[in-house]
Amino acid sequence: MARYTGPSYRRARRVGFSITETGKELAKKPNRPGQHGDKRAGKQSNYGAQLAEKQKVRFMYGVNEKQFKTIFKEAGKMKGVHGENFLALLESRLDNLVYRIGFATTRNGARQLVNHGHITVNGKKVDIPSYRCVPGDVIAIKEGEDLKVVNEALESLHNRVEFVTFDEAKKAGTFVRVPARSELNAEINEASIVEFYNRG
């Protein structure tokens, strides 16, 4: 499946959820895209609600359907709550942690930094956005690089999640621990995603 390259704001309006977690996409136009917007939306079935929940999380993390389902299955083999494990695995992706540390203002921007070889993990270049990080991993900008886009992103960051730390002198962040569910987006209903994939 080809990666979606269209406008993220339109995608956010389609699912009624801020996929950048800033709320900016829905601030001016909260209704669905299209000439008739929400007027065409009928009563949503259980299946429709579950599908929408899956889509909004998939759009948020920028993962294609095949990757998303693979991660979901992996989470099901882990001890604990399936849905919470699933979100924890999504948060452990390198592109997501580059975003969480503040090297980029969006996950898409973070993915580009990784793809272009600007990111190291524990001192070694990693250019795979889906690379699975583990607590203790140190994520940094490649030594010797001074990227304007990274500097601007770091300057614009107001709050950093508590499961990563940042060393300003070294321009390096550490993934200190797996996030607790309470630290992640409260608008996500991961149980609906579990129900979606387990139906039938």
C-alpha positions as a Markdown table, in Angstrom:
| # | Residue | x | y | z |
|---|---|---|---|---|
| 1 | Met | 0.0 | 0.0 | 0.0 |
| 2 | Ala | 1.4 | 3.4 | -1.0 |
| 3 | Arg | 1.9 | 6.0 | 1.7 |
| 4 | Tyr | -0.7 | 8.7 | 1.9 |
| 5 | Thr | 0.7 | 12.0 | 0.7 |
| 6 | Gly | -2.4 | 14.2 | 0.7 |
| 7 | Pro | -3.3 | 17.0 | 3.2 |
| 8 | Ser | -3.2 | 15.8 | 6.8 |
| 9 | Tyr | -5.8 | 18.4 | 7.8 |
| 10 | Arg | -8.4 | 16.9 | 5.5 |
| 11 | Arg | -7.6 | 13.4 | 6.9 |
| 12 | Ala | -8.0 | 14.7 | 10.5 |
| 13 | Arg | -11.4 | 16.3 | 9.6 |
| 14 | Arg | -12.5 | 13.0 | 8.0 |
| 15 | Val | -12.1 | 11.1 | 11.3 |
| 16 | Gly | -13.0 | 14.1 | 13.5 |
| 17 | Phe | -9.7 | 13.7 | 15.4 |
| 18 | Ser | -6.5 | 15.8 | 15.6 |
| 19 | Ile | -3.9 | 13.4 | 14.2 |
| 20 | Thr | -1.1 | 15.9 | 15.1 |
| 21 | Glu | -2.5 | 16.0 | 18.7 |
| 22 | Thr | -2.4 | 19.9 | 18.5 |
| 23 | Gly | -6.1 | 20.4 | 17.7 |
| 24 | Lys | -5.1 | 22.8 | 14.9 |
| 25 | Glu | -6.6 | 20.8 | 12.1 |
| 26 | Leu | -10.1 | 21.1 | 13.6 |
| 27 | Ala | -9.9 | 24.6 | 15.0 |
| 28 | Lys | -11.3 | 26.4 | 11.9 |
| 29 | Lys | -13.2 | 23.6 | 10.2 |
| 30 | Pro | -14.4 | 21.0 | 12.7 |
| 31 | Asn | -16.9 | 19.5 | 10.2 |
| 32 | Arg | -16.1 | 16.7 | 7.8 |
| 33 | Pro | -14.5 | 17.6 | 4.4 |
| 34 | Gly | -16.7 | 18.0 | 1.3 |
| 35 | Gln | -19.5 | 20.3 | 0.2 |
| 36 | His | -22.1 | 18.9 | 2.6 |
| 37 | Gly | -19.8 | 18.1 | 5.5 |
| 38 | Asp | -21.5 | 16.4 | 8.4 |
| 39 | Lys | -24.9 | 16.6 | 6.8 |
| 40 | Arg | -24.3 | 13.4 | 4.9 |
| 41 | Ala | -23.2 | 11.5 | 8.0 |
| 42 | Gly | -25.8 | 9.1 | 9.2 |
| 43 | Lys | -25.9 | 7.1 | 12.4 |
| 44 | Gln | -22.7 | 5.2 | 12.8 |
| 45 | Ser | -22.8 | 1.4 | 13.3 |
| 46 | Asn | -20.5 | -0.4 | 15.8 |
| 47 | Tyr | -18.3 | -1.6 | 12.9 |
| 48 | Gly | -18.1 | 2.0 | 11.6 |
| 49 | Ala | -17.1 | 3.3 | 15.0 |
| 50 | Gln | -14.4 | 0.7 | 15.4 |
| 51 | Leu | -13.1 | 1.3 | 11.9 |
| 52 | Ala | -13.0 | 5.0 | 12.5 |
| 53 | Glu | -11.0 | 4.4 | 15.8 |
| 54 | Lys | -8.5 | 2.2 | 14.0 |
| 55 | Gln | -8.1 | 4.8 | 11.2 |
| 56 | Lys | -7.5 | 7.7 | 13.5 |
| 57 | Val | -4.8 | 5.9 | 15.4 |
| 58 | Arg | -3.2 | 4.6 | 12.2 |
| 59 | Phe | -3.3 | 8.1 | 10.7 |
| 60 | Met | -1.8 | 9.6 | 13.9 |
| 61 | Tyr | 1.2 | 7.4 | 13.9 |
| 62 | Gly | 1.6 | 7.4 | 10.1 |
| 63 | Val | 1.6 | 3.6 | 9.8 |
| 64 | Asn | 0.2 | 1.7 | 6.8 |
| 65 | Glu | -2.4 | -1.0 | 7.3 |
| 66 | Lys | 0.0 | -3.9 | 7.0 |
| 67 | Gln | 2.4 | -2.5 | 9.5 |
| 68 | Phe | -0.5 | -1.6 | 11.8 |
| 69 | Lys | -1.9 | -5.1 | 11.8 |
| 70 | Thr | 1.5 | -6.7 | 12.4 |
| 71 | Ile | 2.1 | -4.5 | 15.4 |
| 72 | Phe | -1.4 | -5.3 | 16.7 |
| 73 | Lys | -0.7 | -9.0 | 16.5 |
| 74 | Glu | 2.7 | -8.6 | 18.2 |
| 75 | Ala | 1.0 | -6.7 | 21.0 |
| 76 | Gly | -1.4 | -9.6 | 21.5 |
| 77 | Lys | 1.4 | -12.0 | 22.3 |
| 78 | Met | 2.7 | -9.8 | 25.1 |
| 79 | Lys | 1.6 | -10.0 | 28.8 |
| 80 | Gly | -0.8 | -7.3 | 29.9 |
| 81 | Val | -3.7 | -5.4 | 28.2 |
| 82 | His | -3.7 | -5.9 | 24.5 |
| 83 | Gly | -4.7 | -2.4 | 23.6 |
| 84 | Glu | -2.3 | -0.7 | 25.9 |
| 85 | Asn | 0.6 | -2.9 | 24.7 |
| 86 | Phe | -0.4 | -1.9 | 21.2 |
| 87 | Leu | -0.1 | 1.8 | 21.9 |
| 88 | Ala | 3.2 | 1.2 | 23.7 |
| 89 | Leu | 4.7 | -0.5 | 20.7 |
| 90 | Leu | 3.5 | 2.3 | 18.4 |
| 91 | Glu | 5.2 | 4.8 | 20.8 |
| 92 | Ser | 8.4 | 2.8 | 20.7 |
| 93 | Arg | 8.9 | 3.4 | 17.0 |
| 94 | Leu | 12.0 | 5.5 | 16.2 |
| 95 | Asp | 10.1 | 8.0 | 14.1 |
| 96 | Asn | 7.6 | 8.6 | 17.0 |
| 97 | Leu | 10.4 | 9.0 | 19.5 |
| 98 | Val | 12.2 | 11.5 | 17.3 |
| 99 | Tyr | 8.9 | 13.5 | 17.3 |
| 100 | Arg | 8.4 | 13.1 | 21.1 |
| 101 | Ile | 12.0 | 14.3 | 21.8 |
| 102 | Gly | 11.3 | 17.4 | 19.8 |
| 103 | Phe | 13.6 | 17.0 | 16.8 |
| 104 | Ala | 10.6 | 17.5 | 14.5 |
| 105 | Thr | 7.2 | 19.3 | 14.9 |
| 106 | Thr | 5.3 | 16.4 | 13.3 |
| 107 | Arg | 5.7 | 12.6 | 13.0 |
| 108 | Asn | 5.9 | 13.0 | 9.3 |
| 109 | Gly | 8.8 | 15.4 | 9.7 |
| 110 | Ala | 10.4 | 13.0 | 12.1 |
| 111 | Arg | 10.1 | 10.2 | 9.6 |
| 112 | Gln | 11.9 | 12.3 | 7.0 |
| 113 | Leu | 14.8 | 12.9 | 9.4 |
| 114 | Val | 15.2 | 9.2 | 9.9 |
| 115 | Asn | 14.8 | 8.3 | 6.2 |
| 116 | His | 17.5 | 10.8 | 5.3 |
| 117 | Gly | 20.0 | 9.4 | 7.7 |
| 118 | His | 20.1 | 12.3 | 10.2 |
| 119 | Ile | 19.3 | 10.1 | 13.3 |
| 120 | Thr | 21.5 | 7.8 | 15.4 |
| 121 | Val | 20.5 | 5.3 | 18.0 |
| 122 | Asn | 23.2 | 4.6 | 20.6 |
| 123 | Gly | 25.7 | 6.2 | 18.2 |
| 124 | Lys | 24.9 | 4.2 | 15.1 |
| 125 | Lys | 22.9 | 5.6 | 12.2 |
| 126 | Val | 19.5 | 4.2 | 11.8 |
| 127 | Asp | 17.4 | 5.1 | 8.7 |
| 128 | Ile | 14.4 | 2.9 | 9.4 |
| 129 | Pro | 11.4 | 4.8 | 10.8 |
| 130 | Ser | 9.8 | 1.6 | 12.1 |
| 131 | Tyr | 12.9 | 0.7 | 14.1 |
| 132 | Arg | 11.8 | -0.6 | 17.5 |
| 133 | Cys | 13.5 | 1.3 | 20.4 |
| 134 | Val | 13.8 | -0.1 | 23.9 |
| 135 | Pro | 14.2 | 1.9 | 27.2 |
| 136 | Gly | 17.7 | 3.1 | 27.6 |
| 137 | Asp | 18.2 | 3.8 | 23.9 |
| 138 | Val | 19.8 | 7.2 | 23.2 |
| 139 | Ile | 18.5 | 9.0 | 20.1 |
| 140 | Ala | 20.5 | 11.8 | 18.7 |
| 141 | Ile | 21.2 | 14.0 | 15.6 |
| 142 | Lys | 24.1 | 12.6 | 13.6 |
| 143 | Glu | 27.3 | 14.0 | 15.0 |
| 144 | Gly | 28.5 | 17.2 | 13.2 |
| 145 | Glu | 25.1 | 18.1 | 11.8 |
| 146 | Asp | 23.4 | 21.4 | 12.6 |
| 147 | Leu | 20.0 | 21.3 | 11.0 |
| 148 | Lys | 18.0 | 24.5 | 10.9 |
| 149 | Val | 14.7 | 22.5 | 10.9 |
| 150 | Val | 15.7 | 20.6 | 14.0 |
| 151 | Asn | 16.8 | 23.7 | 15.8 |
| 152 | Glu | 13.5 | 25.4 | 15.0 |
| 153 | Ala | 11.5 | 22.4 | 16.2 |
| 154 | Leu | 13.4 | 22.2 | 19.5 |
| 155 | Glu | 12.8 | 26.0 | 20.1 |
| 156 | Ser | 9.1 | 25.6 | 19.4 |
| 157 | Leu | 8.6 | 22.7 | 21.8 |
| 158 | His | 6.9 | 23.7 | 25.0 |
| 159 | Asn | 6.2 | 20.4 | 26.7 |
| 160 | Arg | 8.1 | 17.1 | 26.4 |
| 161 | Val | 6.6 | 13.8 | 27.5 |
| 162 | Glu | 8.0 | 12.3 | 30.7 |
| 163 | Phe | 9.1 | 9.0 | 29.2 |
| 164 | Val | 11.9 | 10.7 | 27.2 |
| 165 | Thr | 14.6 | 13.0 | 28.5 |
| 166 | Phe | 16.8 | 15.5 | 26.5 |
| 167 | Asp | 20.4 | 16.6 | 26.8 |
| 168 | Glu | 20.6 | 20.0 | 25.2 |
| 169 | Ala | 24.4 | 20.0 | 25.1 |
| 170 | Lys | 24.6 | 16.7 | 23.3 |
| 171 | Lys | 21.4 | 17.2 | 21.3 |
| 172 | Ala | 20.4 | 13.7 | 22.4 |
| 173 | Gly | 17.3 | 12.2 | 23.8 |
| 174 | Thr | 16.8 | 9.1 | 25.9 |
| 175 | Phe | 13.9 | 6.7 | 25.8 |
| 176 | Val | 13.8 | 6.2 | 29.5 |
| 177 | Arg | 10.7 | 3.9 | 29.9 |
| 178 | Val | 7.6 | 2.6 | 28.2 |
| 179 | Pro | 4.8 | 5.2 | 28.6 |
| 180 | Ala | 1.9 | 4.6 | 31.0 |
| 181 | Arg | -1.5 | 4.6 | 29.3 |
| 182 | Ser | -2.4 | 7.8 | 31.2 |
| 183 | Glu | 0.4 | 9.6 | 29.4 |
| 184 | Leu | -1.0 | 8.9 | 26.0 |
| 185 | Asn | -3.9 | 10.5 | 24.1 |
| 186 | Ala | -7.1 | 10.2 | 26.2 |
| 187 | Glu | -9.3 | 10.5 | 23.1 |
| 188 | Ile | -8.1 | 7.1 | 21.8 |
| 189 | Asn | -10.3 | 4.1 | 22.5 |
| 190 | Glu | -7.9 | 1.3 | 22.0 |
| 191 | Ala | -10.5 | -1.3 | 23.1 |
| 192 | Ser | -12.5 | -0.5 | 19.9 |
| 193 | Ile | -9.4 | -1.4 | 17.8 |
| 194 | Val | -9.1 | -4.7 | 19.6 |
| 195 | Glu | -12.8 | -5.4 | 19.0 |
| 196 | Phe | -12.4 | -4.4 | 15.3 |
| 197 | Tyr | -9.6 | -6.9 | 14.7 |
| 198 | Asn | -11.2 | -9.6 | 16.8 |
| 199 | Arg | -14.6 | -9.5 | 15.3 |
| 200 | Gly | -16.0 | -12.7 | 13.8 |
